[in-house]
Amino acid sequence: MAKISDFCLLKRVISFRKYLNTLDPNLTKVFFKWAVAHPGHFRSFLGLMKSCKKASETRDRLKKEGIKIPPFLILSITSMCNLACAGCYASAAGTVSKKEKKQLSRSKWKEIIKKSSEAGVFGFVIAGGEPFLTDNLSHICKDFSDRLFIILTNGTAIQEKEINTLKSCKNTCVLVSMEGTKEMTDQRRGDGVHEKAQKTIQALIKAGIPTGISATITKNNFRHWMDEKLIDSLIAKGIKIAALIEYIPVTQRGNDHRLMLTSEERKEFRDFVLRIRETKKIYLIHSPGDEEYFGGCVSAGKGFAHVTPTGDLTPCPVSNIATHNLLKSTIREAFSSKLFREIRESEHLLENEGTPCALFSHPKEVNEIAKRTGAYKSADG
């Protein structure tokens, strides 16, 4: 006769599967069997499932009060970076700088995460700069075990002590950036970067840490990523997630525009992504393609928002305008700002119009909104 505990476990497994399906059936396809086969992660996922539901209920309650809180926040946790990648939009926006800048301490970031979590934010994407130049970064993830963390890294600065801590963090996924082949990656990011990134990926997977890759898709490499054998090789290595982010030009004019996909190439690439989702066990994130399901750009609190290294709340990492700093105002005040509300309510502004970024493609309209709402250029810009 089966034990009562066996029935309880079976009930949890079924509940977990159903919940993943409600979020996205592809999550079930990629992560369900893996999670069940890793008891530590499975127990953590059950806890995250409860937290995700509770966070959603909190957001729904605040929405009735006229306050729009997004499920995700992107935290540019540091302006420091050890690379100088060509066409870096974070550098163009002022988030990354070679000059030493005042930025938040780890305790201040914890304060922001705590307040945001209480307001209904469930997931935090940690970016930079290079996040692992922040001492004991992984301890932030460990201290908020009821929240999901995704760390974006160039893969060249993570230390063994961080990997050891991340092994005990069952709520964190690490995405390592690369452009494609060794030549593609090193040409944009610097000599030897591809090799270091590959070693980091191997170390993360060996440690049992959910691992993925992040690629900037340009005219030069999009066909490289449209290779099913390449996708199969990533899956065979243990890669669970691939974030495919179309290149955003760093200026309104210039040669970097030539790196953008044409509308025909974008459609071809989108069709490939959709086909892979149906046939392969890897979770693909495609920007801006996925935004079409949400009626356009999901910045300014519609789906996410961005916090700069000094705590300014901006609509997204590409923009550098703000009206509130999360250390000087409440979460409710910041997300109720006229700046965010006007961006969300301007349907035309949320259309990409042939570019990977809606706000980038409407500079005049964004500047007008900034003037009307009293927005300032972020201290990082």
Disulfide bonds with the S-S distance in Angstrom:
none
